[in-house]
């Protein structure tokens, strides 16, 4: 009793010490959180923090690219002979911006905080016939000019009404402004021959810049002095085509040259004028001008992106998700039926150890008379053909899956906001590179399972096959863009950075993960493989591989095709895709659907005594990628 009492006292003392240590650690964590709280409240993403401009302070407008919905080619702003400052400075860009060709430069446009200016002359240029023809080619293809101010993209605002709600107006945006446009027949009928198409050049821009004072006051008096500065919360434009006239050109008066087409003093109004028609047959003089209007807004800095990211069709997304959930529930019901009604009895008979010898002999006699998946248990874990390639695909699939999950998590948390330019593409690239460890680990474990002897070959293919194919396609597209002088062509320095990430980061991580995987024991299988393969009977046509690929890919694609439409439309229409919450739900539904349809079809194949399930399981759900590819091609040729 004394020894037991002493032992209990010792245990109580140990528990007391542990409790004190735990209390100290909790107190330290609470103190650390309290110290870090002010820092966390002042945290902003790099390049996304607010900046306040004082009255009269100069704000810099940046010019970017020329994009079109008619062609995927993107061109730099200064590839056309626009007005340029004395020294063009290229603004720094991250890896995502470099890969997307989203370059930004300084411009000749000048503006000062809360200072309205009208009919400011940018420059006067005498263009050759060839240069005017180049402007016309870009106008025919509906190219739009992209600019930005304080990280806000320039937008042309329009109103949209629903057919069933004609009184409800929705404000929508189009990024940039059109370089030119088609001249209406009524305006050109007097000057142009019948049937000739003429195009105009938008050489006058009216910038409307919305601001909100630092003190968040809702007072809308324009002349109020905000000593703490103002936030820029909107950057809009209205383009005009004006054939400017002047009496005497005074170069010394730039940028306030008196033009007869502008009311004097300039107030934003114009005298009667003709549009700036593009004449590609002779040299033409063009005068570029712009207005700057400032308007106080009640929009706060934190919600200034709402106009670009407003959701006008959420019902379609919810309908798509409900439709996908119906497919998931249907497949889940089939799997539940298989597991509960069919397999439970079989598993119970195989695993029942309380049977007598006579009952076991009777059960074995019944098993010999049975058909279906029970007859191929000795061949189920037979290594598949091209097992090395399948292990490579398994490791690469794990790498892509984790990359996608991490990207969606960070996007849903707001770290990949469109305000942080290039962050999405950079995150995808870095997450893929850093997930080399699980890729090598999964590939190695699978390689040992299928008894593949050449471990180095499997690991090297895991590190080079998928990124090598992607890099080859990317390099070919880059050559085409370079031959067309597109700004989307990635410079040589960026290609070197990609190669360094590949060979100096991704490849060593994959080999390290493979090293960890090969050190593990081989995954145990519940049955031994027969030395002689079982003969496979003739399969029904709808259970053969082509039919399985069509059925499996179609069901999975049916769960995601609506969201695919919005993603592809955002790409070709140069809009922001921001519905990462819907995308995360659809991605989860896609993963579950692929898993369930693979289980169902694999079970059906095993029931027909076909034990070749390895590649079928991979290709059944993987065939959805083919549907996505052809859907993207159909969207490009039919809509884009």
C-alpha positions as CSV (number, residue, x, y, z in Angstrom):
1,X,0.0,0.0,0.0
2,X,2.8,2.4,0.8
3,X,4.5,1.7,-2.6
4,X,1.2,2.2,-4.4
5,X,0.6,5.5,-2.4
6,X,4.1,6.7,-3.3
7,X,3.6,5.8,-6.9
8,X,0.3,7.7,-7.1
9,X,2.0,10.7,-5.4
10,X,4.7,10.6,-8.0
11,X,2.1,10.5,-10.9
12,X,0.3,13.4,-9.4
13,X,3.6,15.4,-9.2
14,X,4.3,14.6,-12.8
15,X,0.8,15.6,-13.9
16,X,1.3,18.9,-12.0
17,X,4.5,19.6,-13.8
18,X,3.0,18.9,-17.1
19,X,0.0,21.1,-16.3
20,X,2.3,24.0,-15.4
21,X,4.3,23.6,-18.6
22,X,1.1,23.5,-20.7
23,X,-0.2,26.6,-18.9
24,X,3.1,28.5,-19.6
25,X,2.9,27.6,-23.3
26,X,-0.7,28.7,-23.5
27,X,0.2,32.0,-21.8
28,X,3.1,32.5,-24.2
29,X,0.8,31.8,-27.2
30,X,-1.8,34.3,-25.9
31,X,0.9,36.9,-25.4
32,X,2.4,36.4,-28.9
33,X,-1.1,36.7,-30.4
34,X,-1.7,39.9,-28.4
35,X,1.6,41.4,-29.7
36,X,1.0,40.3,-33.3
37,X,-2.6,41.7,-33.4
38,X,-1.7,45.3,-34.2
39,X,0.6,44.0,-37.0
40,X,-2.1,41.7,-38.4
41,X,-4.6,44.6,-38.5
42,X,-2.2,46.7,-40.5
43,X,-1.3,43.9,-43.0
44,X,-1.9,44.3,-46.7
45,X,-0.9,42.2,-49.6
46,X,2.2,43.5,-51.4
47,X,1.2,46.0,-54.1
48,X,-2.4,46.0,-53.0
49,X,-2.2,48.4,-50.0
50,X,-4.1,51.7,-50.3
51,X,-2.3,54.9,-51.3
52,X,-3.7,58.4,-50.6
53,X,-3.1,61.3,-53.0
54,X,-3.1,64.8,-51.8
55,X,-4.9,67.6,-53.7
56,X,-2.9,68.6,-56.8
57,X,-0.6,65.6,-56.6
58,X,0.3,64.1,-59.9
59,X,-1.1,60.6,-60.6
60,X,0.5,58.4,-63.2
61,X,-1.5,56.6,-65.8
62,X,0.1,53.4,-67.2
63,X,-0.4,51.9,-70.6
64,X,-0.4,48.2,-71.1
65,X,-1.5,46.0,-74.0
66,X,-3.8,45.8,-77.0
67,X,-6.2,42.8,-76.8
68,X,-9.0,41.5,-78.9
69,X,-11.8,38.9,-78.7
70,X,-11.2,38.1,-82.4
71,X,-7.7,36.8,-82.0
72,X,-5.5,35.5,-79.1
73,X,-2.6,37.7,-80.1
74,X,-1.7,40.4,-77.6
75,X,0.4,43.4,-78.6
76,X,2.2,46.0,-76.6
77,X,0.8,49.5,-76.5
78,X,3.9,51.1,-78.1
79,X,3.9,48.6,-81.0
80,X,1.5,51.1,-82.6
81,X,2.8,54.6,-83.1
82,X,0.9,56.2,-80.2
83,X,2.1,59.3,-78.5
84,X,4.9,58.5,-76.1
85,X,6.8,60.4,-73.3
86,X,10.4,61.4,-73.8
87,X,11.6,58.3,-71.9
88,X,9.5,55.1,-71.8
89,X,10.0,53.2,-68.5
90,X,9.0,49.6,-68.2
91,X,7.4,48.9,-64.9
92,X,8.6,45.9,-62.8
93,X,6.5,42.7,-63.2
94,X,6.3,39.4,-61.4
95,X,6.6,36.0,-63.0
96,X,2.8,35.7,-63.5
97,X,2.6,39.0,-65.4
98,X,5.7,38.1,-67.5
99,X,4.1,34.7,-68.5
100,X,0.8,36.4,-69.4
101,X,2.4,39.2,-71.3
102,X,0.8,41.8,-69.1
103,X,3.4,44.5,-69.4
104,X,3.0,48.1,-68.2
105,X,4.8,51.3,-69.2
106,X,4.8,54.9,-68.4
107,X,2.6,57.1,-70.6
108,X,2.3,60.7,-71.8
109,X,-1.1,61.1,-70.1
110,X,-0.9,63.6,-67.1
111,X,-3.4,64.1,-64.4
112,X,-3.5,65.8,-61.0
113,X,-5.7,64.9,-58.1
114,X,-9.0,66.7,-58.1
115,X,-8.0,69.0,-61.0
116,X,-10.4,68.9,-64.0
117,X,-8.7,69.4,-67.3
118,X,-10.3,69.4,-70.8
119,X,-9.0,69.2,-74.4
120,X,-5.4,68.5,-73.3
121,X,-3.2,67.9,-76.3
122,X,-1.2,64.8,-76.1
123,X,0.7,65.2,-79.4
124,X,0.3,65.8,-83.1
125,X,1.6,63.1,-85.5
126,X,1.8,62.8,-89.2
127,X,1.2,59.2,-90.1
128,X,2.2,57.5,-93.3
129,X,-0.4,55.5,-95.3
130,X,1.2,52.2,-94.0
131,X,0.8,53.4,-90.4
132,X,-2.8,54.3,-91.0
133,X,-3.4,50.9,-92.6
134,X,-2.0,49.4,-89.4
135,X,-4.4,51.4,-87.3
136,X,-7.3,50.2,-89.5
137,X,-6.3,46.5,-89.2
138,X,-6.4,46.8,-85.4
139,X,-9.8,48.6,-85.6
140,X,-11.2,45.9,-87.8
141,X,-10.2,43.2,-85.3
142,X,-11.8,45.2,-82.5
143,X,-8.7,45.7,-80.5
144,X,-9.0,47.4,-77.2
145,X,-6.4,49.5,-75.3
146,X,-5.7,48.6,-71.7
147,X,-4.5,51.1,-69.2
148,X,-4.4,51.3,-65.4
149,X,-4.2,53.8,-62.6
150,X,-3.3,53.0,-59.0
151,X,-3.6,49.3,-59.9
152,X,-7.2,49.8,-61.2
153,X,-7.8,48.8,-64.8
154,X,-9.4,51.3,-67.2
155,X,-13.0,50.3,-68.0
156,X,-15.7,51.5,-70.4
157,X,-18.9,51.4,-68.4
158,X,-22.2,50.4,-70.0
159,X,-25.7,49.7,-68.7
160,X,-27.4,46.3,-69.2
161,X,-31.1,45.4,-68.7
162,X,-32.7,42.0,-68.5
163,X,-35.5,41.1,-70.9
164,X,-37.8,40.1,-68.1
165,X,-36.8,43.1,-65.9
166,X,-36.6,46.1,-68.3
167,X,-36.7,48.6,-65.5
168,X,-33.8,47.1,-63.6
169,X,-30.5,48.4,-65.0
170,X,-27.2,46.7,-64.3
171,X,-23.8,48.5,-64.7
172,X,-21.3,46.3,-66.6
173,X,-17.8,47.0,-67.7
174,X,-15.6,46.4,-70.7
175,X,-11.9,46.5,-70.0
176,X,-10.0,49.2,-71.9
177,X,-11.4,51.3,-74.7
178,X,-11.8,50.4,-78.4
179,X,-9.0,51.7,-80.6
180,X,-11.4,52.4,-83.4
181,X,-14.7,51.2,-84.9
182,X,-16.8,50.9,-87.9
183,X,-18.2,54.1,-89.3
184,X,-22.0,54.0,-89.5
185,X,-23.5,54.0,-93.0
186,X,-25.6,57.0,-92.3
187,X,-22.6,59.1,-91.4
188,X,-20.4,57.9,-94.3
189,X,-23.0,57.9,-97.0
190,X,-22.2,61.5,-98.1
191,X,-18.5,61.0,-98.4
192,X,-17.9,57.4,-99.2
193,X,-18.9,55.3,-102.3
194,X,-21.6,52.8,-101.9
195,X,-20.4,49.6,-100.3
196,X,-17.1,50.9,-99.0
197,X,-16.4,50.2,-95.3
198,X,-14.8,53.0,-93.4
199,X,-13.3,53.0,-89.9
200,X,-12.7,55.7,-87.4
201,X,-9.9,56.2,-84.9
202,X,-10.7,57.1,-81.3
203,X,-8.2,59.9,-80.8
204,X,-9.9,61.7,-77.9
205,X,-10.3,60.1,-74.5
206,X,-12.4,61.4,-71.6
207,X,-11.1,59.9,-68.3
208,X,-13.4,59.9,-65.4
209,X,-11.6,59.2,-62.2
210,X,-13.6,58.5,-59.0
211,X,-12.0,59.3,-55.6
212,X,-13.0,59.0,-52.0
213,X,-11.5,61.1,-49.2
214,X,-9.2,59.5,-46.6
215,X,-11.6,60.4,-43.7
216,X,-14.4,58.3,-45.4
217,X,-16.8,61.3,-45.3
218,X,-19.8,61.1,-47.5
219,X,-19.8,64.8,-48.2
220,X,-20.0,65.3,-52.0
221,X,-18.6,68.9,-52.2
222,X,-15.9,68.9,-54.9
223,X,-13.9,71.9,-53.6
224,X,-13.4,70.5,-50.1
225,X,-9.8,70.2,-49.0
226,X,-8.9,66.8,-47.8
227,X,-5.6,67.3,-46.1
228,X,-5.1,63.6,-45.4
229,X,-5.4,62.7,-49.1
230,X,-7.8,60.8,-51.3
231,X,-8.2,57.3,-52.5
232,X,-8.7,56.5,-56.2
233,X,-11.7,54.2,-56.4
234,X,-12.6,54.2,-60.1
235,X,-11.0,54.7,-63.5
236,X,-13.4,55.0,-66.4
237,X,-13.2,56.2,-70.0
238,X,-15.4,57.5,-72.8
239,X,-13.7,57.4,-76.2
240,X,-14.4,59.9,-79.0
241,X,-13.4,60.2,-82.6
242,X,-12.8,63.8,-83.5
243,X,-11.0,65.3,-86.6
244,X,-9.4,68.2,-84.7
245,X,-8.9,71.6,-86.4
246,X,-6.8,74.5,-85.4
247,X,-5.9,78.0,-86.8
248,X,-2.2,78.2,-85.7
249,X,-0.3,75.3,-84.2
250,X,1.7,76.6,-81.2
251,X,4.1,73.9,-80.1
252,X,5.2,76.0,-77.2
253,X,1.7,76.0,-75.8
254,X,1.7,72.2,-75.4
255,X,-0.4,70.6,-73.9
256,X,-2.8,73.5,-74.0
257,X,-2.9,74.2,-77.7
258,X,-6.1,76.0,-78.8
259,X,-8.2,73.8,-81.1
260,X,-11.2,75.1,-82.9
261,X,-13.1,71.8,-82.4
262,X,-13.0,72.4,-78.6
263,X,-15.1,75.1,-77.0
264,X,-13.1,78.0,-75.6
265,X,-12.3,78.0,-72.8
266,X,-12.2,74.2,-72.7
267,X,-15.2,72.8,-70.8
268,X,-15.7,69.3,-72.1
269,X,-17.9,70.4,-75.0
270,X,-17.1,70.3,-78.7
271,X,-17.9,72.3,-81.7
272,X,-19.5,70.7,-84.7
273,X,-16.9,68.3,-86.1
274,X,-16.3,65.2,-88.2
275,X,-15.1,61.9,-87.0
276,X,-11.4,61.0,-87.4
277,X,-11.7,58.6,-90.4
278,X,-8.9,56.3,-91.1
279,X,-7.6,56.8,-94.6
280,X,-5.1,54.0,-95.4
281,X,-4.3,55.3,-98.8
282,X,-2.5,58.5,-98.0
283,X,-0.6,60.2,-95.2
284,X,-2.9,61.6,-92.4
285,X,-2.3,64.1,-89.6
286,X,-3.8,63.0,-86.3
287,X,-4.1,65.1,-83.1
288,X,-4.4,63.1,-79.9
289,X,-6.3,64.7,-77.0
290,X,-7.8,63.8,-73.7
291,X,-10.0,65.1,-70.8
292,X,-9.7,64.4,-67.1
293,X,-12.7,64.6,-64.8
294,X,-12.7,64.0,-61.1
295,X,-15.8,62.9,-59.3
296,X,-16.2,62.3,-55.6
297,X,-17.7,58.9,-54.9
298,X,-19.2,57.1,-51.8
299,X,-17.4,53.9,-52.8
300,X,-14.8,53.0,-50.2
301,X,-11.3,51.8,-51.2
302,X,-12.0,48.3,-49.9
303,X,-14.9,47.9,-52.3
304,X,-13.6,49.6,-55.4
305,X,-13.2,46.3,-57.3
306,X,-16.9,45.5,-56.8
307,X,-17.8,47.0,-60.2
308,X,-15.4,44.6,-61.9
309,X,-16.4,41.6,-59.8
310,X,-20.1,42.0,-59.4
311,X,-22.1,38.7,-59.9
312,X,-25.0,39.0,-62.3
313,X,-25.7,35.3,-63.0
314,X,-25.4,33.5,-59.7
315,X,-28.5,31.5,-60.4
316,X,-26.8,29.7,-63.3
317,X,-23.9,28.7,-61.0
318,X,-26.3,27.4,-58.4
319,X,-28.2,25.5,-61.0
320,X,-25.0,23.9,-62.2
321,X,-24.0,22.9,-58.7
322,X,-27.4,21.4,-58.0
323,X,-27.3,19.5,-61.3
324,X,-23.8,18.2,-60.4
325,X,-25.0,17.1,-57.0
326,X,-27.8,15.1,-58.6
327,X,-25.2,13.2,-60.5
328,X,-23.1,12.6,-57.4
329,X,-26.1,11.4,-55.4
330,X,-27.0,9.0,-58.3
331,X,-23.5,7.5,-58.3
332,X,-23.3,7.4,-54.5
333,X,-26.6,5.4,-54.5
334,X,-25.2,2.9,-57.0
335,X,-22.0,2.5,-54.9
336,X,-24.0,2.2,-51.7
337,X,-26.2,-0.5,-53.4
338,X,-23.0,-2.4,-54.4
339,X,-21.4,-2.2,-51.0
340,X,-24.5,-2.9,-48.9
341,X,-26.6,-5.3,-50.9
342,X,-24.0,-7.3,-52.8
343,X,-20.5,-7.2,-51.3
344,X,-21.4,-7.4,-47.6
345,X,-22.5,-11.0,-47.7
346,X,-19.5,-12.0,-49.8
347,X,-17.0,-10.2,-47.4
348,X,-18.7,-11.8,-44.4
349,X,-18.3,-15.3,-45.9
350,X,-14.7,-14.8,-46.8
351,X,-13.8,-13.3,-43.4
352,X,-15.9,-15.6,-41.1
353,X,-13.4,-17.6,-39.0
354,X,-16.0,-19.3,-36.8
355,X,-17.1,-21.8,-39.5
356,X,-16.6,-25.5,-38.9
357,X,-14.6,-27.7,-41.3
358,X,-17.8,-29.1,-43.0
359,X,-19.2,-25.5,-43.4
360,X,-15.8,-24.4,-44.9
361,X,-15.9,-27.4,-47.4
362,X,-19.5,-26.5,-48.3
363,X,-18.5,-22.8,-48.8
364,X,-15.6,-23.7,-51.0
365,X,-17.9,-25.9,-53.1
366,X,-20.2,-22.9,-53.5
367,X,-17.3,-20.7,-54.4
368,X,-16.2,-23.0,-57.2
369,X,-19.6,-22.8,-58.7
370,X,-19.8,-18.9,-58.5
371,X,-18.9,-16.5,-61.2
372,X,-18.0,-12.8,-61.5
373,X,-15.5,-10.8,-59.6
374,X,-14.9,-13.6,-57.0
375,X,-13.1,-15.7,-59.6
376,X,-10.4,-13.1,-60.4
377,X,-9.2,-12.4,-56.9
378,X,-5.9,-14.1,-57.7
379,X,-5.3,-11.8,-60.7
380,X,-6.6,-8.4,-59.4
381,X,-3.1,-7.3,-58.2
382,X,-1.2,-8.6,-61.2
383,X,1.1,-5.7,-62.4
384,X,-0.4,-3.9,-65.4
385,X,1.4,-3.3,-68.7
386,X,3.6,-0.2,-68.8
387,X,3.5,-0.1,-65.1
388,X,6.3,2.5,-65.0
389,X,4.3,5.0,-67.0
390,X,1.2,4.4,-64.8
391,X,3.3,5.1,-61.7
392,X,4.6,8.3,-63.3
393,X,1.0,9.4,-64.0
394,X,0.0,8.6,-60.4
395,X,2.8,10.8,-59.0
396,X,2.1,13.6,-61.4
397,X,-1.6,13.4,-60.7
398,X,-1.0,13.7,-57.0
399,X,1.2,16.8,-57.7
400,X,-1.4,18.5,-59.8
401,X,-4.2,17.6,-57.4
402,X,-2.4,19.2,-54.4
403,X,-1.4,22.2,-56.5
404,X,-5.1,22.7,-57.5
405,X,-6.3,22.4,-53.9
406,X,-3.8,24.9,-52.5
407,X,-4.5,27.4,-55.3
408,X,-8.2,27.2,-54.7
409,X,-7.7,27.6,-50.9
410,X,-5.6,30.7,-51.3
411,X,-7.9,32.1,-53.9
412,X,-11.0,31.6,-51.7
413,X,-9.1,33.3,-48.8
414,X,-8.6,36.4,-51.1
415,X,-4.8,36.1,-51.5
416,X,-5.2,35.8,-55.3
417,X,-7.4,38.8,-55.9
418,X,-7.3,40.4,-59.4
419,X,-5.8,43.5,-57.6
420,X,-2.6,41.4,-57.0
421,X,-1.7,41.1,-60.7
422,X,-0.1,37.9,-61.8
423,X,-0.6,36.3,-58.4
424,X,-2.8,33.5,-59.7
425,X,-0.5,32.3,-62.4
426,X,2.6,32.7,-60.1
427,X,0.8,30.7,-57.4
428,X,-0.1,27.8,-59.7
429,X,3.5,27.6,-60.9
430,X,5.1,27.8,-57.5
431,X,2.7,25.3,-55.9
432,X,3.3,22.9,-58.7
433,X,7.1,23.2,-58.3
434,X,7.0,22.8,-54.5
435,X,4.7,19.8,-54.6
436,X,7.5,17.7,-56.1
437,X,8.0,15.8,-52.8
438,X,4.5,14.1,-52.7
439,X,4.8,13.5,-56.5
440,X,8.0,11.5,-56.1
441,X,6.7,9.8,-52.9
442,X,3.5,8.5,-54.5
443,X,5.3,7.5,-57.7
444,X,7.9,5.5,-55.7
445,X,5.2,3.7,-53.5
446,X,3.2,2.8,-56.6
447,X,6.4,1.7,-58.4
448,X,7.2,-0.7,-55.6
449,X,3.6,-2.0,-55.5
450,X,3.8,-3.0,-59.2
451,X,7.3,-4.4,-58.7
452,X,9.0,-2.1,-61.2
453,X,12.8,-2.7,-60.9
454,X,14.1,0.5,-62.6
455,X,13.4,3.1,-59.9
456,X,15.6,5.7,-61.3
457,X,13.8,5.7,-64.7
458,X,10.4,6.0,-63.0
459,X,11.6,8.9,-60.8
460,X,13.2,10.7,-63.8
461,X,10.1,10.4,-65.9
462,X,8.0,11.7,-63.0
463,X,10.2,14.8,-62.9
464,X,10.4,15.4,-66.7
465,X,7.5,13.9,-68.6
466,X,4.6,16.1,-67.7
467,X,6.5,19.4,-67.3
468,X,8.5,18.5,-70.4
469,X,5.3,18.2,-72.5
470,X,3.9,21.4,-71.1
471,X,7.2,23.3,-71.7
472,X,7.4,22.0,-75.3
473,X,3.8,23.2,-76.0
474,X,4.5,26.5,-74.3
475,X,7.8,26.9,-76.2
476,X,6.0,26.3,-79.5
477,X,3.2,28.8,-78.7
478,X,5.9,31.3,-77.6
479,X,7.7,30.9,-81.0
480,X,4.4,31.6,-82.8
481,X,3.8,34.7,-80.6
482,X,7.4,35.9,-81.2
483,X,7.0,35.4,-85.0
484,X,3.8,37.6,-84.9
485,X,5.6,40.2,-82.7
486,X,3.1,39.7,-79.9
487,X,3.8,41.0,-76.5
488,X,2.7,37.7,-75.0
489,X,6.0,36.2,-76.2
490,X,8.0,35.4,-73.1
491,X,11.5,36.8,-73.1
492,X,14.5,34.6,-72.9
493,X,15.2,35.6,-69.3
494,X,11.8,34.3,-68.2
495,X,12.4,31.0,-69.9
496,X,15.7,30.7,-68.0
497,X,13.8,31.3,-64.8
498,X,11.3,28.6,-65.7
499,X,14.1,26.1,-66.4
500,X,15.8,26.9,-63.1
501,X,12.6,26.3,-61.2
502,X,12.2,23.0,-63.1
503,X,15.7,21.6,-62.8
504,X,16.9,23.3,-59.6
505,X,13.8,23.1,-57.4
506,X,11.2,20.7,-58.8
507,X,13.5,17.9,-59.9
508,X,15.5,17.6,-56.6
509,X,12.2,17.7,-54.6
510,X,10.8,14.8,-56.7
511,X,14.0,12.8,-56.2
512,X,13.8,13.5,-52.5
513,X,10.2,12.4,-52.3
514,X,11.1,9.2,-54.3
515,X,13.9,8.5,-51.8
516,X,11.4,8.7,-48.9
517,X,9.0,6.5,-50.8
518,X,11.5,3.8,-51.7
519,X,12.6,3.5,-48.0
520,X,9.0,2.5,-47.1
521,X,7.9,-1.1,-47.1
522,X,5.9,-2.3,-50.1
523,X,2.1,-1.8,-49.6
524,X,0.6,-5.2,-48.6
525,X,-2.1,-6.7,-50.8
526,X,-4.8,-9.0,-49.2
527,X,-4.3,-11.9,-51.7
528,X,-1.5,-13.5,-53.6
529,X,-1.3,-13.3,-57.4
530,X,-1.6,-16.5,-59.3
531,X,1.4,-17.5,-61.3
532,X,-0.6,-18.2,-64.4
533,X,-3.0,-15.4,-65.7
534,X,-6.6,-16.3,-66.0
535,X,-8.2,-16.2,-69.4
536,X,-10.5,-13.2,-69.9
537,X,-13.8,-13.9,-71.6
538,X,-15.2,-11.9,-74.4
539,X,-16.5,-8.5,-73.2
540,X,-19.9,-6.9,-74.0
541,X,-19.5,-3.9,-76.3
542,X,-20.6,-1.3,-73.7
543,X,-18.0,-2.6,-71.2
544,X,-15.1,-2.3,-73.5
545,X,-12.5,0.4,-73.1
546,X,-13.8,3.0,-75.7
547,X,-17.4,2.8,-74.3
548,X,-16.0,3.2,-70.7
549,X,-14.1,6.2,-71.7
550,X,-17.1,7.9,-73.3
551,X,-19.5,7.1,-70.4
552,X,-17.0,8.0,-67.6
553,X,-15.8,11.2,-69.2
554,X,-19.4,12.3,-70.1
555,X,-20.8,12.0,-66.6
556,X,-17.8,13.8,-65.1
557,X,-17.9,16.6,-67.7
558,X,-21.6,17.0,-67.1
559,X,-20.8,18.1,-63.6
560,X,-18.5,20.9,-64.6
561,X,-19.3,22.1,-68.1
562,X,-21.3,25.2,-67.0
563,X,-18.4,26.5,-64.9
564,X,-16.0,25.6,-67.8
565,X,-18.1,28.0,-70.0
566,X,-17.6,30.9,-67.6
567,X,-13.8,30.2,-67.2
568,X,-13.3,30.0,-71.0
569,X,-15.5,33.0,-71.6
570,X,-13.5,35.1,-69.1
571,X,-10.3,34.1,-70.9
572,X,-11.4,35.0,-74.4
573,X,-13.4,38.1,-73.4
574,X,-10.5,39.4,-71.3
575,X,-12.6,39.6,-68.1
576,X,-11.7,38.8,-64.5
577,X,-12.7,35.4,-63.2
578,X,-13.2,35.7,-59.5
579,X,-15.9,33.1,-58.6
580,X,-13.4,30.9,-56.7
581,X,-16.1,29.8,-54.2
582,X,-18.2,28.3,-57.0
583,X,-15.1,26.9,-58.6
584,X,-14.0,25.2,-55.4
585,X,-17.4,23.5,-55.0
586,X,-17.4,22.4,-58.6
587,X,-13.9,21.1,-58.3
588,X,-14.9,19.0,-55.2
589,X,-17.9,17.6,-57.1
590,X,-15.6,16.8,-60.0
591,X,-13.2,14.8,-57.8
592,X,-16.0,12.9,-56.1
593,X,-17.7,12.2,-59.4
594,X,-14.5,10.9,-61.0
595,X,-13.9,8.6,-58.0
596,X,-17.4,7.2,-57.9
597,X,-17.7,6.6,-61.7
598,X,-14.3,4.8,-61.6
599,X,-15.5,2.6,-58.7
600,X,-18.7,1.7,-60.5
601,X,-17.1,0.9,-63.8
602,X,-14.2,-1.0,-62.2
603,X,-16.7,-3.2,-60.3
604,X,-18.7,-3.9,-63.5
605,X,-15.5,-4.9,-65.3
606,X,-14.5,-7.2,-62.5
607,X,-17.9,-8.8,-62.5
608,X,-17.3,-9.8,-66.2
609,X,-14.0,-11.5,-65.0
610,X,-11.9,-8.8,-66.6
611,X,-9.1,-8.1,-64.0
612,X,-7.3,-5.4,-66.1
613,X,-8.6,-2.5,-64.0
614,X,-5.4,-0.5,-63.5
615,X,-5.4,1.5,-66.7
616,X,-9.2,1.4,-67.0
617,X,-9.5,3.1,-63.6
618,X,-7.0,5.8,-64.6
619,X,-8.5,6.4,-68.1
620,X,-12.1,6.3,-67.1
621,X,-12.0,9.4,-65.0
622,X,-9.1,10.9,-67.0
623,X,-11.2,10.9,-70.2
624,X,-13.0,14.0,-68.8
625,X,-9.8,16.0,-69.9
626,X,-10.6,15.1,-73.5
627,X,-14.1,16.5,-73.2
628,X,-12.7,19.7,-71.7
629,X,-10.2,20.0,-74.5
630,X,-12.8,19.6,-77.3
631,X,-15.2,21.9,-75.5
632,X,-12.5,24.6,-75.3
633,X,-11.9,24.1,-79.0
634,X,-15.6,24.3,-79.8
635,X,-15.9,27.5,-77.7
636,X,-13.0,29.1,-79.5
637,X,-14.3,28.4,-83.1
638,X,-18.0,28.9,-82.4
639,X,-18.0,31.8,-79.9
640,X,-14.6,33.4,-79.5
